[in-house]
Amino acid sequence: METTLTARVDDTGHLPLQVRRRIATLLLRHKNHDVTLTLTRTAPARSTSANRRYWSMLRVAAQSLGYDSANDLHEGLALRLLRIGDDPILKTPRRTSTASLDSAAFVLYADAAMRLLIEYGADLSDWDAHPVEAVDAP
């Protein structure tokens, strides 16, 4: 049984009380057993600016390629670039969510998406001039 908790350590080196209580509750489930605790720093999430830039690129590319929406294009790109094994029961394709990507991984994904869009003929020549609006995607 594996549990992952994410919390911010305060400036005195302590976790919030509710997190400490959660850890104590989890430890009770493991009475008289050895456990391994691993602490790692959380990778920074992608910025809202990176997200807006990505969706701006998708809107321009979707129009250029004839997609009905940027979201349709996003789904196709994510399935192509972030594919994981098919669902073991339903046998349907699955992918990693872009929301789960940290900042560095999202930059790599967005760059790969841009290269793929250009390869498929998307005209992104006026993309940088395209206004970056509030994110209009899930």
N, CA, C and O atoms as CSV, one atom per row, in Angstrom:
chain,resi,resn,atom,element,x,y,z
A,1,MET,N,N,0.854,-1.176,0.000
A,1,MET,CA,C,0.000,0.000,0.000
A,1,MET,C,C,0.897,1.236,0.000
A,1,MET,O,O,1.758,1.392,0.866
A,2,GLU,N,N,0.685,2.097,-0.971
A,2,GLU,CA,C,1.493,3.308,-1.085
A,2,GLU,C,C,0.605,4.534,-0.998
A,2,GLU,O,O,-0.465,4.580,-1.604
A,3,THR,N,N,1.052,5.523,-0.245
A,3,THR,CA,C,0.318,6.767,-0.098
A,3,THR,C,C,1.258,7.917,-0.396
A,3,THR,O,O,2.403,7.931,0.055
A,4,THR,N,N,0.768,8.878,-1.159
A,4,THR,CA,C,1.551,10.066,-1.459
A,4,THR,C,C,0.850,11.280,-0.871
A,4,THR,O,O,-0.340,11.493,-1.102
A,5,LEU,N,N,1.580,12.059,-0.123
A,5,LEU,CA,C,1.063,13.308,0.436
A,5,LEU,C,C,1.947,14.443,-0.058
A,5,LEU,O,O,3.168,14.302,-0.125
A,6,THR,N,N,1.341,15.547,-0.397
A,6,THR,CA,C,2.098,16.728,-0.795
A,6,THR,C,C,1.720,17.866,0.143
A,6,THR,O,O,0.542,18.161,0.340
A,7,ALA,N,N,2.734,18.495,0.713
A,7,ALA,CA,C,2.485,19.594,1.643
A,7,ALA,C,C,3.688,20.522,1.642
A,7,ALA,O,O,4.780,20.137,1.224
A,8,ARG,N,N,3.486,21.731,2.106
A,8,ARG,CA,C,4.573,22.706,2.210
A,8,ARG,C,C,5.119,22.670,3.639
A,8,ARG,O,O,4.364,22.732,4.609
A,9,VAL,N,N,6.423,22.571,3.742
A,9,VAL,CA,C,7.100,22.649,5.026
A,9,VAL,C,C,7.251,24.132,5.357
A,9,VAL,O,O,7.728,24.914,4.534
A,10,ASP,N,N,6.843,24.510,6.564
A,10,ASP,CA,C,6.903,25.936,6.912
A,10,ASP,C,C,8.331,26.371,7.231
A,10,ASP,O,O,9.255,25.558,7.198
A,11,ASP,N,N,8.507,27.651,7.537
A,11,ASP,CA,C,9.857,28.186,7.736
A,11,ASP,C,C,10.520,27.691,9.016
A,11,ASP,O,O,11.700,27.957,9.248
A,12,THR,N,N,9.767,26.970,9.849
A,12,THR,CA,C,10.367,26.373,11.050
A,12,THR,C,C,10.674,24.887,10.831
A,12,THR,O,O,11.163,24.209,11.735
A,13,GLY,N,N,10.385,24.389,9.628
A,13,GLY,CA,C,10.672,22.993,9.324
A,13,GLY,C,C,9.560,22.030,9.695
A,13,GLY,O,O,9.793,20.828,9.825
A,14,HIS,N,N,8.349,22.551,9.865
A,14,HIS,CA,C,7.224,21.702,10.258
A,14,HIS,C,C,6.175,21.603,9.145
A,14,HIS,O,O,6.047,22.490,8.301
A,15,LEU,N,N,5.444,20.513,9.172
A,15,LEU,CA,C,4.308,20.330,8.275
A,15,LEU,C,C,3.055,20.884,8.938
A,15,LEU,O,O,2.996,20.982,10.163
A,16,PRO,N,N,2.042,21.251,8.134
A,16,PRO,CA,C,0.781,21.703,8.730
A,16,PRO,C,C,0.192,20.622,9.647
A,16,PRO,O,O,0.390,19.428,9.420
A,17,LEU,N,N,-0.514,21.048,10.657
A,17,LEU,CA,C,-1.090,20.127,11.641
A,17,LEU,C,C,-1.952,19.054,10.983
A,17,LEU,O,O,-1.863,17.882,11.348
A,18,GLN,N,N,-2.780,19.438,10.026
A,18,GLN,CA,C,-3.656,18.443,9.389
A,18,GLN,C,C,-2.852,17.373,8.660
A,18,GLN,O,O,-3.277,16.219,8.604
A,19,VAL,N,N,-1.706,17.731,8.105
A,19,VAL,CA,C,-0.850,16.750,7.419
A,19,VAL,C,C,-0.189,15.837,8.449
A,19,VAL,O,O,-0.096,14.629,8.236
A,20,ARG,N,N,0.266,16.402,9.554
A,20,ARG,CA,C,0.867,15.578,10.612
A,20,ARG,C,C,-0.155,14.584,11.160
A,20,ARG,O,O,0.184,13.438,11.455
A,21,ARG,N,N,-1.397,15.022,11.293
A,21,ARG,CA,C,-2.454,14.114,11.771
A,21,ARG,C,C,-2.726,13.005,10.750
A,21,ARG,O,O,-2.947,11.852,11.119
A,22,ARG,N,N,-2.706,13.365,9.470
A,22,ARG,CA,C,-2.910,12.359,8.410
A,22,ARG,C,C,-1.793,11.319,8.437
A,22,ARG,O,O,-2.049,10.125,8.284
A,23,ILE,N,N,-0.569,11.766,8.630
A,23,ILE,CA,C,0.562,10.839,8.704
A,23,ILE,C,C,0.397,9.915,9.913
A,23,ILE,O,O,0.619,8.709,9.806
A,24,ALA,N,N,0.012,10.470,11.047
A,24,ALA,CA,C,-0.189,9.647,12.245
A,24,ALA,C,C,-1.273,8.591,12.006
A,24,ALA,O,O,-1.132,7.446,12.435
A,25,THR,N,N,-2.337,8.973,11.332
A,25,THR,CA,C,-3.416,8.026,11.020
A,25,THR,C,C,-2.918,6.924,10.090
A,25,THR,O,O,-3.236,5.750,10.282
A,26,LEU,N,N,-2.142,7.305,9.090
A,26,LEU,CA,C,-1.601,6.310,8.162
A,26,LEU,C,C,-0.652,5.348,8.873
A,26,LEU,O,O,-0.649,4.151,8.583
A,27,LEU,N,N,0.148,5.862,9.797
A,27,LEU,CA,C,1.079,5.008,10.526
A,27,LEU,C,C,0.356,3.978,11.384
A,27,LEU,O,O,0.865,2.876,11.587
A,28,LEU,N,N,-0.819,4.323,11.886
A,28,LEU,CA,C,-1.588,3.365,12.684
A,28,LEU,C,C,-1.955,2.126,11.860
A,28,LEU,O,O,-2.078,1.029,12.406
A,29,ARG,N,N,-2.126,2.300,10.570
A,29,ARG,CA,C,-2.457,1.160,9.691
A,29,ARG,C,C,-1.281,0.201,9.529
A,29,ARG,O,O,-1.450,-0.927,9.067
A,30,HIS,N,N,-0.097,0.656,9.908
A,30,HIS,CA,C,1.110,-0.146,9.699
A,30,HIS,C,C,1.751,-0.573,11.018
A,30,HIS,O,O,2.963,-0.773,11.084
A,31,LYS,N,N,0.941,-0.713,12.066
A,31,LYS,CA,C,1.467,-1.134,13.365
A,31,LYS,C,C,2.267,-2.421,13.205
A,31,LYS,O,O,1.851,-3.350,12.513
A,32,ASN,N,N,3.410,-2.452,13.852
A,32,ASN,CA,C,4.276,-3.636,13.882
A,32,ASN,C,C,4.813,-4.056,12.514
A,32,ASN,O,O,5.194,-5.212,12.326
A,33,HIS,N,N,4.845,-3.122,11.558
A,33,HIS,CA,C,5.432,-3.386,10.241
A,33,HIS,C,C,6.508,-2.344,9.953
A,33,HIS,O,O,6.447,-1.213,10.435
A,34,ASP,N,N,7.474,-2.743,9.172
A,34,ASP,CA,C,8.474,-1.789,8.721
A,34,ASP,C,C,7.895,-0.958,7.587
A,34,ASP,O,O,7.150,-1.475,6.754
A,35,VAL,N,N,8.228,0.310,7.551
A,35,VAL,CA,C,7.788,1.193,6.469
A,35,VAL,C,C,8.993,1.979,5.962
A,35,VAL,O,O,9.987,2.142,6.670
A,36,THR,N,N,8.893,2.452,4.756
A,36,THR,CA,C,9.904,3.328,4.183
A,36,THR,C,C,9.252,4.663,3.906
A,36,THR,O,O,8.233,4.724,3.217
A,37,LEU,N,N,9.808,5.712,4.419
A,37,LEU,CA,C,9.315,7.063,4.170
A,37,LEU,C,C,10.317,7.747,3.251
A,37,LEU,O,O,11.518,7.731,3.519
A,38,THR,N,N,9.834,8.345,2.176
A,38,THR,CA,C,10.690,9.042,1.237
A,38,THR,C,C,10.198,10.474,1.114
A,38,THR,O,O,9.022,10.711,0.839
A,39,LEU,N,N,11.085,11.418,1.315
A,39,LEU,CA,C,10.741,12.828,1.165
A,39,LEU,C,C,11.461,13.369,-0.066
A,39,LEU,O,O,12.667,13.176,-0.223
A,40,THR,N,N,10.725,14.038,-0.926
A,40,THR,CA,C,11.317,14.676,-2.091
A,40,THR,C,C,10.714,16.063,-2.244
A,40,THR,O,O,9.598,16.330,-1.798
A,41,ARG,N,N,11.476,16.933,-2.881
A,41,ARG,CA,C,10.929,18.255,-3.178
A,41,ARG,C,C,10.014,18.138,-4.378
A,41,ARG,O,O,10.315,17.432,-5.340
A,42,THR,N,N,8.910,18.829,-4.311
A,42,THR,CA,C,7.956,18.826,-5.409
A,42,THR,C,C,8.497,19.687,-6.543
A,42,THR,O,O,8.963,20.805,-6.325
A,43,ALA,N,N,8.427,19.147,-7.759
A,43,ALA,CA,C,8.848,19.926,-8.930
A,43,ALA,C,C,7.854,21.053,-9.158
A,43,ALA,O,O,6.658,20.874,-8.929
A,44,PRO,N,N,8.324,22.206,-9.604
A,44,PRO,CA,C,7.404,23.330,-9.810
A,44,PRO,C,C,6.393,23.034,-10.915
A,44,PRO,O,O,6.735,22.468,-11.953
A,45,ALA,N,N,5.160,23.421,-10.675
A,45,ALA,CA,C,4.107,23.247,-11.679
A,45,ALA,C,C,4.318,24.254,-12.803
A,45,ALA,O,O,5.015,25.255,-12.636
A,46,ARG,N,N,3.709,23.974,-13.940
A,46,ARG,CA,C,3.870,24.922,-15.046
A,46,ARG,C,C,3.170,26.229,-14.701
A,46,ARG,O,O,2.211,26.261,-13.930
A,47,SER,N,N,3.665,27.282,-15.281
A,47,SER,CA,C,3.112,28.602,-14.992
A,47,SER,C,C,1.839,28.836,-15.805
A,47,SER,O,O,1.608,28.189,-16.826
A,48,THR,N,N,1.030,29.764,-15.336
A,48,THR,CA,C,-0.171,30.113,-16.098
A,48,THR,C,C,0.222,30.763,-17.416
A,48,THR,O,O,-0.499,30.649,-18.408
A,49,SER,N,N,1.355,31.440,-17.429
A,49,SER,CA,C,1.838,32.048,-18.665
A,49,SER,C,C,2.177,30.979,-19.704
A,49,SER,O,O,1.832,31.124,-20.877
A,50,ALA,N,N,2.851,29.908,-19.279
A,50,ALA,CA,C,3.171,28.800,-20.202
A,50,ALA,C,C,1.890,28.146,-20.703
A,50,ALA,O,O,1.792,27.780,-21.874
A,51,ASN,N,N,0.926,28.002,-19.829
A,51,ASN,CA,C,-0.350,27.400,-20.211
A,51,ASN,C,C,-1.082,28.276,-21.231
A,51,ASN,O,O,-1.605,27.767,-22.222
A,52,ARG,N,N,-1.120,29.586,-20.994
A,52,ARG,CA,C,-1.781,30.504,-21.937
A,52,ARG,C,C,-1.084,30.481,-23.299
A,52,ARG,O,O,-1.736,30.491,-24.343
A,53,ARG,N,N,0.240,30.449,-23.271
A,53,ARG,CA,C,0.999,30.420,-24.532
A,53,ARG,C,C,0.702,29.142,-25.315
A,53,ARG,O,O,0.529,29.184,-26.533
A,54,TYR,N,N,0.645,28.014,-24.622
A,54,TYR,CA,C,0.329,26.733,-25.258
A,54,TYR,C,C,-1.057,26.781,-25.914
A,54,TYR,O,O,-1.216,26.389,-27.070
A,55,TRP,N,N,-2.053,27.262,-25.169
A,55,TRP,CA,C,-3.416,27.295,-25.723
A,55,TRP,C,C,-3.541,28.330,-26.838
A,55,TRP,O,O,-4.338,28.144,-27.757
A,56,SER,N,N,-2.780,29.399,-26.776
A,56,SER,CA,C,-2.749,30.368,-27.865
A,56,SER,C,C,-2.211,29.705,-29.130
A,56,SER,O,O,-2.760,29.890,-30.216
A,57,MET,N,N,-1.123,28.925,-28.980
A,57,MET,CA,C,-0.562,28.197,-30.121
A,57,MET,C,C,-1.605,27.223,-30.681
A,57,MET,O,O,-1.752,27.101,-31.897
A,58,LEU,N,N,-2.321,26.537,-29.802
A,58,LEU,CA,C,-3.328,25.575,-30.265
A,58,LEU,C,C,-4.459,26.249,-31.025
A,58,LEU,O,O,-4.937,25.713,-32.025
A,59,ARG,N,N,-4.896,27.426,-30.563
A,59,ARG,CA,C,-5.979,28.125,-31.273
A,59,ARG,C,C,-5.554,28.491,-32.693
A,59,ARG,O,O,-6.325,28.318,-33.637
A,60,VAL,N,N,-4.321,28.999,-32.845
A,60,VAL,CA,C,-3.813,29.372,-34.162
A,60,VAL,C,C,-3.665,28.118,-35.034
A,60,VAL,O,O,-4.071,28.116,-36.197
A,61,ALA,N,N,-3.085,27.058,-34.469
A,61,ALA,CA,C,-2.868,25.824,-35.224
A,61,ALA,C,C,-4.189,25.157,-35.597
A,61,ALA,O,O,-4.330,24.649,-36.710
A,62,ALA,N,N,-5.156,25.151,-34.683
A,62,ALA,CA,C,-6.447,24.526,-34.960
A,62,ALA,C,C,-7.128,25.213,-36.137
A,62,ALA,O,O,-7.686,24.551,-37.012
A,63,GLN,N,N,-7.079,26.538,-36.153
A,63,GLN,CA,C,-7.671,27.289,-37.265
A,63,GLN,C,C,-6.927,26.979,-38.563
A,63,GLN,O,O,-7.548,26.785,-39.608
A,64,SER,N,N,-5.610,26.935,-38.495
A,64,SER,CA,C,-4.795,26.671,-39.681
A,64,SER,C,C,-5.036,25.273,-40.253
A,64,SER,O,O,-5.051,25.089,-41.470
A,65,LEU,N,N,-5.224,24.293,-39.371
A,65,LEU,CA,C,-5.378,22.901,-39.811
A,65,LEU,C,C,-6.833,22.487,-40.029
A,65,LEU,O,O,-7.099,21.383,-40.504
A,66,GLY,N,N,-7.767,23.363,-39.688
A,66,GLY,CA,C,-9.177,23.060,-39.912
A,66,GLY,C,C,-9.853,22.276,-38.796
A,66,GLY,O,O,-10.868,21.622,-39.037
A,67,TYR,N,N,-9.320,22.324,-37.597
A,67,TYR,CA,C,-9.964,21.666,-36.459
A,67,TYR,C,C,-11.144,22.501,-35.984
A,67,TYR,O,O,-11.145,23.723,-36.130
A,68,ASP,N,N,-12.140,21.843,-35.420
A,68,ASP,CA,C,-13.296,22.558,-34.885
A,68,ASP,C,C,-12.940,23.366,-33.640
A,68,ASP,O,O,-13.517,24.425,-33.392
A,69,SER,N,N,-11.991,22.863,-32.865
A,69,SER,CA,C,-11.621,23.576,-31.639
A,69,SER,C,C,-10.181,23.271,-31.266
A,69,SER,O,O,-9.605,22.267,-31.683
A,70,ALA,N,N,-9.624,24.161,-30.472
A,70,ALA,CA,C,-8.277,23.947,-29.948
A,70,ALA,C,C,-8.264,22.736,-29.026
A,70,ALA,O,O,-7.266,22.020,-28.956
A,71,ASN,N,N,-9.368,22.501,-28.319
A,71,ASN,CA,C,-9.431,21.357,-27.410
A,71,ASN,C,C,-9.351,20.033,-28.176
A,71,ASN,O,O,-8.705,19.090,-27.718
A,72,ASP,N,N,-10.004,19.959,-29.341
A,72,ASP,CA,C,-9.914,18.742,-30.161
A,72,ASP,C,C,-8.465,18.488,-30.570
A,72,ASP,O,O,-7.994,17.351,-30.534
A,73,LEU,N,N,-7.771,19.538,-30.952
A,73,LEU,CA,C,-6.370,19.423,-31.345
A,73,LEU,C,C,-5.521,19.021,-30.140
A,73,LEU,O,O,-4.639,18.171,-30.255
A,74,HIS,N,N,-5.786,19.628,-28.997
A,74,HIS,CA,C,-5.060,19.293,-27.772
A,74,HIS,C,C,-5.194,17.811,-27.449
A,74,HIS,O,O,-4.205,17.148,-27.133
A,75,GLU,N,N,-6.414,17.291,-27.527
A,75,GLU,CA,C,-6.635,15.870,-27.216
A,75,GLU,C,C,-5.821,14.979,-28.139
A,75,GLU,O,O,-5.214,14.007,-27.689
A,76,GLY,N,N,-5.802,15.299,-29.418
A,76,GLY,CA,C,-5.029,14.510,-30.375
A,76,GLY,C,C,-3.536,14.578,-30.109
A,76,GLY,O,O,-2.846,13.559,-30.147
A,77,LEU,N,N,-3.031,15.785,-29.837
A,77,LEU,CA,C,-1.610,15.949,-29.555
A,77,LEU,C,C,-1.208,15.215,-28.276
A,77,LEU,O,O,-0.185,14.531,-28.240
A,78,ALA,N,N,-2.004,15.362,-27.247
A,78,ALA,CA,C,-1.685,14.727,-25.974
A,78,ALA,C,C,-1.706,13.208,-26.108
A,78,ALA,O,O,-0.856,12.523,-25.539
A,79,LEU,N,N,-2.662,12.683,-26.849
A,79,LEU,CA,C,-2.709,11.241,-27.049
A,79,LEU,C,C,-1.498,10.765,-27.846
A,79,LEU,O,O,-0.963,9.688,-27.586
A,80,ARG,N,N,-1.079,11.545,-28.787
A,80,ARG,CA,C,0.087,11.184,-29.607
A,80,ARG,C,C,1.392,11.303,-28.822
A,80,ARG,O,O,2.260,10.436,-28.924
A,81,LEU,N,N,1.534,12.371,-28.043
A,81,LEU,CA,C,2.814,12.648,-27.389
A,81,LEU,C,C,2.929,12.135,-25.951
A,81,LEU,O,O,4.035,11.973,-25.435
A,82,LEU,N,N,1.801,11.882,-25.313
A,82,LEU,CA,C,1.815,11.466,-23.910
A,82,LEU,C,C,1.174,10.093,-23.709
A,82,LEU,O,O,0.658,9.796,-22.632
A,83,ARG,N,N,1.207,9.276,-24.726
A,83,ARG,CA,C,0.547,7.967,-24.711
A,83,ARG,C,C,1.165,7.042,-23.668
A,83,ARG,O,O,2.385,6.966,-23.529
A,84,ILE,N,N,0.316,6.356,-22.952
A,84,ILE,CA,C,0.750,5.294,-22.044
A,84,ILE,C,C,0.015,4.030,-22.466
A,84,ILE,O,O,-0.759,4.058,-23.422
A,85,GLY,N,N,0.239,2.950,-21.786
A,85,GLY,CA,C,-0.386,1.681,-22.155
A,85,GLY,C,C,-1.903,1.752,-22.167
A,85,GLY,O,O,-2.516,2.520,-21.425
A,86,ASP,N,N,-2.492,0.935,-23.024
A,86,ASP,CA,C,-3.954,0.881,-23.105
A,86,ASP,C,C,-4.555,0.427,-21.775
A,86,ASP,O,O,-3.912,-0.267,-20.989
A,87,ASP,N,N,-5.791,0.833,-21.546
A,87,ASP,CA,C,-6.510,0.412,-20.358
A,87,ASP,C,C,-6.523,-1.115,-20.327
A,87,ASP,O,O,-6.886,-1.743,-21.322
A,88,PRO,N,N,-6.133,-1.725,-19.205
A,88,PRO,CA,C,-6.026,-3.185,-19.180
A,88,PRO,C,C,-7.360,-3.923,-19.323
A,88,PRO,O,O,-7.390,-5.074,-19.758
A,89,ILE,N,N,-8.443,-3.272,-18.964
A,89,ILE,CA,C,-9.739,-3.940,-19.047
A,89,ILE,C,C,-10.467,-3.570,-20.332
A,89,ILE,O,O,-10.882,-4.448,-21.088
A,90,LEU,N,N,-10.621,-2.278,-20.579
A,90,LEU,CA,C,-11.373,-1.813,-21.740
A,90,LEU,C,C,-10.560,-1.810,-23.028
A,90,LEU,O,O,-11.113,-1.742,-24.126
A,91,LYS,N,N,-9.223,-1.885,-22.879
A,91,LYS,CA,C,-8.313,-1.881,-24.035
A,91,LYS,C,C,-8.393,-0.568,-24.826
A,91,LYS,O,O,-8.069,-0.540,-26.013
A,92,THR,N,N,-8.817,0.507,-24.179
A,92,THR,CA,C,-8.889,1.813,-24.832
A,92,THR,C,C,-7.591,2.573,-24.617
A,92,THR,O,O,-6.915,2.368,-23.609
A,93,PRO,N,N,-7.228,3.459,-25.563
A,93,PRO,CA,C,-5.983,4.213,-25.405
A,93,PRO,C,C,-6.046,5.150,-24.213
A,93,PRO,O,O,-7.102,5.685,-23.875
A,94,ARG,N,N,-4.892,5.336,-23.582
A,94,ARG,CA,C,-4.782,6.254,-22.453
A,94,ARG,C,C,-3.571,7.149,-22.649
A,94,ARG,O,O,-2.681,6.853,-23.447
A,95,ARG,N,N,-3.553,8.246,-21.909
A,95,ARG,CA,C,-2.431,9.172,-21.960
A,95,ARG,C,C,-2.240,9.808,-20.600
A,95,ARG,O,O,-3.134,9.802,-19.753
A,96,THR,N,N,-1.062,10.353,-20.415
A,96,THR,CA,C,-0.787,11.142,-19.231
A,96,THR,C,C,-1.472,12.491,-19.405
A,96,THR,O,O,-1.536,13.010,-20.520
A,97,SER,N,N,-1.978,13.056,-18.337
A,97,SER,CA,C,-2.602,14.369,-18.396
A,97,SER,C,C,-1.535,15.456,-18.418
A,97,SER,O,O,-0.543,15.370,-17.694
A,98,THR,N,N,-1.731,16.466,-19.235
A,98,THR,CA,C,-0.776,17.580,-19.239
A,98,THR,C,C,-0.769,18.294,-17.895
A,98,THR,O,O,0.232,18.909,-17.526
A,99,ALA,N,N,-1.873,18.218,-17.159
A,99,ALA,CA,C,-1.931,18.861,-15.843
A,99,ALA,C,C,-0.958,18.217,-14.860
A,99,ALA,O,O,-0.562,18.847,-13.879
A,100,SER,N,N,-0.574,16.984,-15.109
A,100,SER,CA,C,0.345,16.302,-14.199
A,100,SER,C,C,1.814,16.589,-14.514
A,100,SER,O,O,2.700,16.168,-13.771
A,101,LEU,N,N,2.073,17.299,-15.604
A,101,LEU,CA,C,3.449,17.589,-15.993
A,101,LEU,C,C,4.008,18.743,-15.179
A,101,LEU,O,O,3.338,19.756,-14.979
A,102,ASP,N,N,5.242,18.585,-14.710
A,102,ASP,CA,C,5.873,19.708,-14.023
A,102,ASP,C,C,6.336,20.716,-15.076
A,102,ASP,O,O,6.166,20.491,-16.274
A,103,SER,N,N,6.906,21.800,-14.634
A,103,SER,CA,C,7.275,22.901,-15.524
A,103,SER,C,C,8.213,22.455,-16.642
A,103,SER,O,O,7.974,22.765,-17.809
A,104,ALA,N,N,9.266,21.738,-16.302
A,104,ALA,CA,C,10.244,21.303,-17.316
A,104,ALA,C,C,9.617,20.328,-18.305
A,104,ALA,O,O,9.844,20.437,-19.510
A,105,ALA,N,N,8.836,19.383,-17.811
A,105,ALA,CA,C,8.198,18.398,-18.692
A,105,ALA,C,C,7.174,19.066,-19.605
A,105,ALA,O,O,7.021,18.671,-20.761
A,106,PHE,N,N,6.470,20.080,-19.088
A,106,PHE,CA,C,5.486,20.764,-19.923
A,106,PHE,C,C,6.166,21.527,-21.057
A,106,PHE,O,O,5.661,21.551,-22.179
A,107,VAL,N,N,7.303,22.146,-20.771
A,107,VAL,CA,C,8.043,22.859,-21.822
A,107,VAL,C,C,8.463,21.880,-22.911
A,107,VAL,O,O,8.332,22.180,-24.097
A,108,LEU,N,N,8.963,20.717,-22.522
A,108,LEU,CA,C,9.352,19.698,-23.507
A,108,LEU,C,C,8.147,19.249,-24.327
A,108,LEU,O,O,8.242,19.098,-25.545
A,109,TYR,N,N,7.010,19.034,-23.657
A,109,TYR,CA,C,5.785,18.624,-24.343
A,109,TYR,C,C,5.331,19.706,-25.330
A,109,TYR,O,O,5.029,19.399,-26.483
A,110,ALA,N,N,5.283,20.955,-24.892
A,110,ALA,CA,C,4.823,22.049,-25.754
A,110,ALA,C,C,5.744,22.222,-26.958
A,110,ALA,O,O,5.271,22.487,-28.064
A,111,ASP,N,N,7.046,22.077,-26.759
A,111,ASP,CA,C,7.996,22.154,-27.880
A,111,ASP,C,C,7.761,21.016,-28.870
A,111,ASP,O,O,7.761,21.229,-30.082
A,112,ALA,N,N,7.562,19.810,-28.349
A,112,ALA,CA,C,7.300,18.661,-29.225
A,112,ALA,C,C,5.981,18.859,-29.970
A,112,ALA,O,O,5.876,18.508,-31.145
A,113,ALA,N,N,4.982,19.414,-29.301
A,113,ALA,CA,C,3.694,19.685,-29.939
A,113,ALA,C,C,3.862,20.696,-31.067
A,113,ALA,O,O,3.304,20.518,-32.150
A,114,MET,N,N,4.629,21.758,-30.820
A,114,MET,CA,C,4.858,22.772,-31.845
A,114,MET,C,C,5.548,22.156,-33.064
A,114,MET,O,O,5.146,22.412,-34.199
A,115,ARG,N,N,6.583,21.348,-32.836
A,115,ARG,CA,C,7.283,20.702,-33.960
A,115,ARG,C,C,6.345,19.795,-34.746
A,115,ARG,O,O,6.387,19.772,-35.976
A,116,LEU,N,N,5.509,19.056,-34.050
A,116,LEU,CA,C,4.562,18.157,-34.716
A,116,LEU,C,C,3.531,18.953,-35.519
A,116,LEU,O,O,3.198,18.573,-36.641
A,117,LEU,N,N,3.029,20.041,-34.964
A,117,LEU,CA,C,2.062,20.880,-35.677
A,117,LEU,C,C,2.667,21.439,-36.962
A,117,LEU,O,O,2.020,21.442,-38.009
A,118,ILE,N,N,3.892,21.903,-36.879
A,118,ILE,CA,C,4.565,22.442,-38.068
A,118,ILE,C,C,4.777,21.326,-39.086
A,118,ILE,O,O,4.596,21.530,-40.287
A,119,GLU,N,N,5.162,20.143,-38.600
A,119,GLU,CA,C,5.360,18.992,-39.490
A,119,GLU,C,C,4.079,18.653,-40.258
A,119,GLU,O,O,4.129,18.261,-41.424
A,120,TYR,N,N,2.943,18.807,-39.596
A,120,TYR,CA,C,1.657,18.515,-40.235
A,120,TYR,C,C,1.088,19.689,-41.011
A,120,TYR,O,O,-0.031,19.616,-41.520
A,121,GLY,N,N,1.848,20.765,-41.105
A,121,GLY,CA,C,1.456,21.868,-41.972
A,121,GLY,C,C,0.760,23.035,-41.314
A,121,GLY,O,O,0.207,23.886,-42.011
A,122,ALA,N,N,0.768,23.104,-39.992
A,122,ALA,CA,C,0.135,24.240,-39.321
A,122,ALA,C,C,0.936,25.510,-39.599
A,122,ALA,O,O,2.162,25.514,-39.498
A,123,ASP,N,N,0.243,26.570,-39.943
A,123,ASP,CA,C,0.883,27.863,-40.169
A,123,ASP,C,C,0.881,28.624,-38.847
A,123,ASP,O,O,-0.143,29.163,-38.428
A,124,LEU,N,N,2.029,28.659,-38.205
A,124,LEU,CA,C,2.166,29.350,-36.921
A,124,LEU,C,C,2.910,30.667,-37.072
A,124,LEU,O,O,3.400,31.232,-36.095
A,125,SER,N,N,2.990,31.152,-38.313
A,125,SER,CA,C,3.799,32.341,-38.578
A,125,SER,C,C,3.308,33.572,-37.810
A,125,SER,O,O,4.117,34.432,-37.463
A,126,ASP,N,N,2.007,33.677,-37.538
A,126,ASP,CA,C,1.557,34.855,-36.788
A,126,ASP,C,C,1.180,34.489,-35.358
A,126,ASP,O,O,0.461,35.234,-34.692
A,127,TRP,N,N,1.656,33.360,-34.894
A,127,TRP,CA,C,1.316,32.909,-33.545
A,127,TRP,C,C,1.775,33.880,-32.473
A,127,TRP,O,O,0.999,34.205,-31.574
A,128,ASP,N,N,3.016,34.354,-32.540
A,128,ASP,CA,C,3.498,35.269,-31.507
A,128,ASP,C,C,2.709,36.572,-31.485
A,128,ASP,O,O,2.631,37.233,-30.450
A,129,ALA,N,N,2.117,36.948,-32.634
A,129,ALA,CA,C,1.310,38.164,-32.701
A,129,ALA,C,C,-0.111,37.909,-32.205
A,129,ALA,O,O,-0.851,38.849,-31.917
A,130,HIS,N,N,-0.486,36.639,-32.109
A,130,HIS,CA,C,-1.832,36.282,-31.663
A,130,HIS,C,C,-1.985,36.654,-30.196
A,130,HIS,O,O,-1.122,36.321,-29.385
A,131,PRO,N,N,-3.063,37.335,-29.843
A,131,PRO,CA,C,-3.216,37.751,-28.444
A,131,PRO,C,C,-3.332,36.559,-27.512
A,131,PRO,O,O,-4.048,35.600,-27.800
A,132,VAL,N,N,-2.633,36.626,-26.407
A,132,VAL,CA,C,-2.705,35.572,-25.390
A,132,VAL,C,C,-3.842,35.952,-24.446
A,132,VAL,O,O,-3.748,36.915,-23.685
A,133,GLU,N,N,-4.909,35.175,-24.518
A,133,GLU,CA,C,-6.101,35.457,-23.711
A,133,GLU,C,C,-6.153,34.508,-22.524
A,133,GLU,O,O,-5.293,33.642,-22.366
A,134,ALA,N,N,-7.148,34.681,-21.713
A,134,ALA,CA,C,-7.340,33.767,-20.588
A,134,ALA,C,C,-7.526,32.358,-21.136
A,134,ALA,O,O,-8.060,32.162,-22.228
A,135,VAL,N,N,-7.080,31.399,-20.365
A,135,VAL,CA,C,-7.189,30.005,-20.794
A,135,VAL,C,C,-8.642,29.634,-20.965
A,135,VAL,O,O,-9.465,29.852,-20.076
A,136,ASP,N,N,-8.953,29.062,-22.136
A,136,ASP,CA,C,-10.346,28.700,-22.406
A,136,ASP,C,C,-10.492,27.201,-22.534
A,136,ASP,O,O,-11.374,26.715,-23.242
A,137,ALA,N,N,-9.635,26.469,-21.856
A,137,ALA,CA,C,-9.669,25.020,-21.958
A,137,ALA,C,C,-9.694,24.428,-20.559
A,137,ALA,O,O,-9.371,25.092,-19.574
A,138,PRO,N,N,-10.083,23.168,-20.501
A,138,PRO,CA,C,-10.146,22.515,-19.182
A,138,PRO,C,C,-8.788,22.361,-18.564
A,138,PRO,O,O,-8.668,21.832,-17.459
